[in-house]
Amino acid sequence: MSDQSVPAREAAPKPLLLFSPRTIGLVSIVGGFPVGFALSLANLKRIGDGRAYRRMFWLWGAATLALTAVGLYVPIADLLLIALNLVSAACFHLVGRNLDGRLQREGRPYSPDDGLAAVGFGLAAWVVWFLVLSALLAGIPYGLDFLGIQLP
């Protein structure tokens, strides 16, 4: 028998589990921009892009505050809400495709996460976002009144 040892195989990198652009787009149509942000943030967290994650998180906060400001003056319903959901779903689909292309260029393997996981994760994120939005919509008028600021 020879003394030569068999070289250990290099372990193939484990593919990342990411939500596909299609899944993000479809789930965002129903759940709106809070779900699209949550699923996109989950993908950014999984690939370890902290800079893009922080930017998108602050953009989510800014979008929530903007919706709160608009919601204080304009009832958001009907066609405006449908248009907002469709536009945000298309945007998050494009963000996912961009991330998909980036990972392919870098040669990083990934596989699509389960669609039911996206729905469950998106629903949980939407509930949390809705509670925050409701607290803002209910609390801002009281806070402004307390500060003596009159809304037009």
C-alpha positions in Angstrom: 0.0 0.0 0.0 1.3 3.4 -0.8 1.8 6.2 1.7 0.2 8.8 -0.6 -2.9 10.3 0.9 -5.9 11.1 -1.1 -6.3 14.9 -1.4 -9.4 16.2 0.4 -12.0 17.5 -2.0 -12.7 21.1 -1.7 -16.2 21.5 -0.4 -18.3 23.3 -2.9 -19.7 26.5 -1.4 -23.2 25.9 -0.1 -25.7 27.8 -2.2 -27.4 30.8 -0.6 -31.1 30.5 -0.2 -32.6 33.7 -1.7 -36.1 34.8 -2.6 -36.3 34.9 -6.4 -37.2 38.1 -8.2 -40.4 36.5 -9.5 -41.5 35.5 -5.9 -40.7 39.0 -4.6 -42.7 40.6 -7.4 -45.7 38.4 -7.0 -45.8 38.5 -3.2 -45.3 42.3 -3.3 -48.4 42.8 -5.6 -50.6 41.4 -2.8 -48.6 42.7 0.2 -47.4 46.0 -1.1 -44.2 47.7 -0.6 -43.7 46.6 3.0 -43.4 43.0 1.8 -41.2 43.9 -1.1 -38.8 45.7 1.2 -38.8 42.9 3.8 -38.0 40.2 1.2 -35.3 42.3 -0.5 -33.8 43.1 2.9 -33.8 39.4 3.7 -31.9 38.7 0.5 -29.3 41.5 1.2 -28.8 40.2 4.7 -28.3 36.6 3.4 -25.6 37.7 1.0 -23.9 39.8 3.6 -24.2 43.2 1.9 -24.5 45.4 4.9 -24.1 48.7 3.1 -27.0 48.0 0.7 -29.0 46.5 3.6 -28.7 49.7 5.6 -29.6 51.9 2.6 -32.7 49.9 1.8 -33.7 49.8 5.5 -33.5 53.6 5.7 -35.4 53.9 2.4 -38.1 51.7 3.8 -38.3 54.0 6.8 -38.5 57.1 4.6 -41.2 55.5 2.4 -43.2 54.7 5.6 -42.9 58.3 6.9 -43.9 59.6 3.4 -46.9 57.4 3.4 -47.7 58.5 6.9 -47.5 62.2 5.9 -49.7 61.6 2.8 -52.1 59.5 4.9 -52.7 62.3 7.3 -54.1 64.4 4.4 -55.3 62.1 1.7 -57.2 58.9 2.1 -55.1 56.2 0.4 -57.5 53.8 -1.3 -58.8 52.4 -4.5 -56.7 53.1 -7.6 -53.9 54.9 -5.8 -53.3 51.9 -3.6 -53.4 49.5 -6.6 -51.0 51.7 -8.5 -48.7 51.9 -5.5 -48.6 48.2 -5.1 -48.0 47.5 -8.8 -45.2 50.0 -9.1 -43.5 48.8 -6.0 -43.9 45.2 -7.0 -42.2 46.0 -10.4 -39.4 47.9 -8.6 -38.7 45.1 -6.2 -38.7 42.6 -9.0 -36.1 44.7 -10.8 -34.1 44.9 -7.5 -34.2 41.2 -7.3 -33.1 40.7 -10.9 -30.2 43.2 -10.3 -29.1 41.1 -7.3 -29.5 37.9 -9.3 -27.2 39.3 -12.1 -24.7 40.5 -9.5 -24.4 37.1 -7.9 -24.0 35.4 -11.3 -21.2 37.8 -12.3 -19.5 37.1 -9.0 -20.0 33.3 -9.4 -21.8 32.9 -6.1 -24.2 30.0 -6.2 -27.7 30.4 -4.9 -31.0 28.6 -5.0 -34.5 30.0 -4.7 -36.2 29.9 -1.4 -39.6 28.4 -1.0 -42.5 30.6 -2.1 -44.5 29.8 1.1 -41.6 31.0 3.2 -41.8 34.3 1.3 -45.5 34.6 1.9 -45.1 33.8 5.6 -42.1 36.1 6.1 -43.8 38.8 4.1 -47.0 38.5 6.1 -45.1 38.8 9.4 -43.2 41.8 8.1 -46.4 43.4 6.8 -48.1 43.0 10.2 -45.2 44.6 12.0 -45.1 47.4 9.5 -48.8 48.0 9.7 -48.6 48.3 13.5 -45.8 50.9 13.2 -47.7 52.8 10.5 -50.9 52.7 12.6 -49.0 54.0 15.6 -47.5 56.8 13.6 -50.9 57.8 12.1 -52.6 57.7 15.5 -49.7 59.3 17.4 -48.5 62.1 15.2 -51.7 64.2 15.5 -51.5 63.9 19.3 -47.8 64.7 19.3 -48.4 67.8 17.1 -51.2 68.9 19.3 -49.0 68.5 22.3 -46.4 70.7 20.7 -49.0 73.2 19.7 -48.6 72.7 15.9 -51.9 72.9 13.9 -52.4 70.8 10.9 -53.9 72.6 8.0 
